[in-house]
Amino acid sequence: MQKQVQISFHGLDHSDAMESNIRERVAKLDKMFDRITSCRVVVEAEHHSHSHLNPTHKPYLVSVKLHVPGDELVVKNDKKNINDHDDVNTAVRDVFSVMERRLKDYVRRRWHDARHARVVEEIS
């Protein structure tokens, strides 16, 4: 990665273990595509509980933003399904899983476009 990873926690205390988990997941993305120029991860605890049964219940919102050549890839967990993310580790895992798929699609498109451009150049 060409720049530093930015990790922010909102509505919950900073966790060295969580930061380490996120950095490992970002490193995995970097192995998939080493031209990522920046990465920003935000982990946020919802302030308003959606559960009347458990007022201490705090679902987690996680977003990951990658800047890659010519594009920006953004993944956030869906607020409609926020109750699926009662555990911060689960929320992080799910968002990074989607980001891996998006990054693979980006790399595949980039490779296809470059290959297509070479074929067109050879024909001309």
Phi, psi and omega in degrees: 000140186275342179226170182288150175277133177254126180235127180235143175242129179234128178078008176209157182289149175300140179232120177299321180295317180293318178299319178297317178301314181295316180298323176296319180292323177293320178299324177295319176297320181295328176291329179289324183206107188274011179254020174295128183266335175199159179216131176233128179238131176238127176245125188225135173268128177299135181283324182261124180288138176266358183249122177281339182284328183226095183293343179272354180299125179232099175292157186246136173254132179230135175228145178230129178235121177248134170259125179232162181307119176079005183200167174228126179253127182231132175227131175228146173286149188283126179298333180294329181251027186298330180293347174288348185243060178284341181246129183297324179295322177293318179298316179296314180302313183295318180293318179290331176296316177294319180297322177302315179296318179296319180293320176299317178297318179300313181297317179299315178296317181297316179296315180298314180297318180294319179295316179298319180297321178295319180296315180297319179296320179294325181288324184291000000 
